[in-house]
Amino acid sequence: AVKLDPQDADAHCALAWMLVMSGDLGQSEIEFERAIKLNPNSADILTHYSGWAGAFGKPEKGVELAERAIRLNPNAPLWAVGAYRSAFYEVGRYEDAWYWHEQRPRGRNDRHDYLFSGILLAELGKLDEAHAAVAENLAKFPDTSIEGWMGTPDWNDQQRELYGKSMRKAGFPVCATENELKAFPNLIRLPECVQAQAAN
């Protein structure tokens, strides 16, 4: 689509998504920037970019983009909420992140929602509730771990440290399960988990 119409902002945004998921963070950022230049008032493109800015080492920019998107479209669609939640969490604005987290409908069978319940409750100092959220998460998604979630290529080291700290505080298991290791054979491993596996 980008080759057919280089002026299509949405096509550049979609390409940016594909690139970031494959771990090409540098080129993904370039494509997001192109999309914004082509359509600077697109709340959708601003929202997509806001959720990934932290992966480019620019979490403050993620909040700036999120706030612009919210001003353009105060009635954010459901899919946008996750991006805003991530953007505010990554700069330590936990109350704002929780506000957006609470906009998600109750009862959704969404792994990310369960993960963020534990993460945000832990950072808000509600450790008992965080531990309960982790227990609920593991009951629904037993193959959940810090290593398994943070070991894919669409994260940078700063994010791995940030989310890992919060997830440890919440009480998530650290090392990937056998199923996670099978699903992601190229998982970026934590040294302590490699050592523990070698010891066994």
C-alpha positions as CSV (number, residue, x, y, z in Angstrom):
1,A,0.0,0.0,0.0
2,V,2.9,2.4,0.8
3,K,4.4,1.7,-2.6
4,L,1.1,2.2,-4.4
5,D,0.4,5.5,-2.6
6,P,3.4,7.0,-0.6
7,Q,1.1,9.8,0.5
8,D,-1.3,7.4,2.4
9,A,-0.7,8.2,6.1
10,D,-2.7,5.2,7.3
11,A,-0.6,2.9,5.1
12,H,2.6,4.2,6.7
13,C,1.0,3.8,10.2
14,A,0.2,0.1,9.4
15,L,3.7,-0.4,8.1
16,A,5.1,1.1,11.3
17,W,3.0,-1.5,13.3
18,M,4.4,-4.4,11.3
19,L,7.9,-3.2,11.7
20,V,7.7,-2.7,15.5
21,M,6.2,-6.1,16.0
22,S,9.1,-7.6,14.0
23,G,11.6,-5.8,16.2
24,D,12.7,-3.2,13.7
25,L,12.1,-0.3,16.1
26,G,14.3,2.3,14.2
27,Q,12.4,1.9,10.9
28,S,9.1,1.7,12.7
29,E,9.7,5.1,14.3
30,I,10.5,6.6,10.9
31,E,7.2,5.3,9.4
32,F,5.2,6.6,12.3
33,E,6.9,10.0,11.8
34,R,6.0,9.9,8.1
35,A,2.4,9.1,8.9
36,I,2.1,12.0,11.3
37,K,3.7,14.4,8.8
38,L,1.2,13.3,6.2
39,N,-1.8,13.6,8.6
40,P,-0.9,15.5,11.7
41,N,-4.5,15.7,13.0
42,S,-5.4,12.1,12.8
43,A,-6.4,11.0,16.3
44,D,-6.0,7.4,15.3
45,I,-2.4,7.7,14.0
46,L,-1.5,9.8,17.1
47,T,-3.0,7.1,19.3
48,H,-1.1,4.2,17.6
49,Y,2.1,6.1,17.8
50,S,1.6,7.1,21.4
51,G,1.4,3.4,22.4
52,W,4.7,2.6,20.8
53,A,6.8,5.7,21.5
54,G,8.2,4.1,24.7
55,A,9.6,1.3,22.5
56,F,11.6,4.0,20.7
57,G,13.0,5.3,24.0
58,K,10.7,8.3,24.0
59,P,7.9,7.7,26.6
60,E,7.4,11.4,27.2
61,K,6.6,11.8,23.5
62,G,4.1,9.0,23.9
63,V,2.2,11.1,26.5
64,E,2.4,14.2,24.3
65,L,0.9,12.2,21.4
66,A,-1.8,10.6,23.6
67,E,-2.9,14.0,25.0
68,R,-3.1,15.4,21.5
69,A,-5.2,12.5,20.3
70,I,-7.5,12.8,23.3
71,R,-8.0,16.5,22.6
72,L,-8.9,15.7,19.0
73,N,-11.2,12.9,20.0
74,P,-12.3,13.0,23.6
75,N,-14.6,10.0,23.1
76,A,-11.7,7.5,22.5
77,P,-12.6,4.2,20.9
78,L,-12.1,1.1,22.9
79,W,-9.0,0.1,21.1
80,A,-7.3,3.4,21.9
81,V,-7.6,2.9,25.6
82,G,-4.7,0.4,25.8
83,A,-2.4,2.8,24.1
84,Y,-3.2,5.6,26.5
85,R,-2.8,3.3,29.4
86,S,0.7,2.2,28.3
87,A,1.8,5.8,27.5
88,F,0.8,7.2,30.9
89,Y,2.2,4.1,32.8
90,E,5.6,4.5,31.1
91,V,6.1,8.0,32.5
92,G,5.0,7.1,36.0
93,R,1.5,8.7,35.8
94,Y,-0.1,5.7,37.4
95,E,-3.4,7.4,38.3
96,D,-3.9,8.5,34.7
97,A,-3.0,5.0,33.5
98,W,-5.5,3.5,35.9
99,Y,-8.2,5.9,34.6
100,W,-7.8,4.6,31.1
101,H,-7.5,1.0,32.3
102,E,-10.8,1.4,34.0
103,Q,-12.4,2.5,30.7
104,R,-12.0,-1.1,29.5
105,P,-15.3,-3.1,29.9
106,R,-15.4,-5.5,32.8
107,G,-15.2,-9.2,32.0
108,R,-13.1,-8.9,28.9
109,N,-11.0,-12.0,28.3
110,D,-8.0,-9.9,27.4
111,R,-4.6,-11.0,28.7
112,H,-3.2,-7.4,28.6
113,D,-6.0,-6.2,30.8
114,Y,-5.2,-8.8,33.4
115,L,-1.5,-8.0,33.2
116,F,-2.1,-4.3,33.6
117,S,-4.4,-4.8,36.5
118,G,-1.6,-6.3,38.5
119,I,1.0,-3.9,37.2
120,L,-0.9,-0.7,38.0
121,L,-2.3,-1.9,41.3
122,A,1.2,-2.7,42.4
123,E,2.5,0.8,41.4
124,L,-0.5,2.4,43.1
125,G,0.6,0.7,46.3
126,K,-2.4,-1.7,46.4
127,L,-0.3,-4.8,46.8
128,D,-3.0,-7.1,48.1
129,E,-5.2,-6.2,45.2
130,A,-2.3,-6.6,42.8
131,H,-1.5,-10.1,44.1
132,A,-5.2,-11.0,43.8
133,A,-5.2,-9.7,40.2
134,V,-2.1,-11.8,39.4
135,A,-3.8,-14.9,40.8
136,E,-6.8,-14.3,38.6
137,N,-4.5,-13.7,35.7
138,L,-2.7,-17.0,36.2
139,A,-6.0,-18.9,36.6
140,K,-7.1,-17.7,33.2
141,F,-3.7,-17.6,31.5
142,P,-1.3,-20.0,33.3
143,D,1.4,-19.5,30.7
144,T,2.2,-16.0,31.9
145,S,5.6,-14.8,33.1
146,I,7.7,-11.7,33.1
147,E,10.2,-13.3,30.8
148,G,7.6,-14.6,28.4
149,W,5.9,-11.3,28.1
150,M,8.9,-9.0,27.9
151,G,11.2,-11.3,25.8
152,T,9.7,-10.6,22.4
153,P,11.5,-8.2,20.1
154,D,9.0,-5.3,20.3
155,W,10.4,-4.1,23.6
156,N,13.6,-2.1,24.4
157,D,15.8,-2.7,27.4
158,Q,14.4,0.3,29.3
159,Q,10.9,-1.0,29.0
160,R,11.9,-4.5,30.0
161,E,13.4,-3.1,33.2
162,L,10.4,-0.8,33.9
163,Y,7.7,-3.4,33.3
164,G,9.8,-6.2,34.9
165,K,10.1,-4.1,38.1
166,S,6.3,-3.6,38.3
167,M,5.5,-7.2,37.5
168,R,7.9,-8.4,40.2
169,K,6.2,-6.1,42.6
170,A,2.8,-7.5,41.7
171,G,4.0,-11.0,42.1
172,F,4.1,-12.4,38.5
173,P,6.2,-15.5,37.9
174,V,9.6,-14.5,36.6
175,C,10.7,-17.3,34.2
176,A,8.9,-18.4,31.1
177,T,6.9,-21.6,31.1
178,E,7.7,-24.5,28.8
179,N,4.7,-23.5,26.6
180,E,6.0,-19.9,26.3
181,L,9.5,-21.2,25.4
182,K,8.0,-23.4,22.7
183,A,5.8,-20.6,21.4
184,F,8.7,-18.1,21.3
185,P,11.9,-20.1,20.5
186,N,13.9,-16.9,20.1
187,L,12.7,-15.4,23.4
188,I,15.1,-12.9,25.0
189,R,15.9,-14.8,28.2
190,L,16.6,-13.4,31.7
191,P,20.0,-14.4,33.0
192,E,18.5,-15.8,36.3
193,C,16.1,-18.0,34.3
194,V,18.9,-19.3,32.1
195,Q,21.0,-20.1,35.1
196,A,18.1,-21.9,36.9
197,Q,17.4,-23.9,33.7
198,A,21.0,-24.9,33.5
199,A,21.1,-25.9,37.1
200,N,18.2,-28.3,36.6
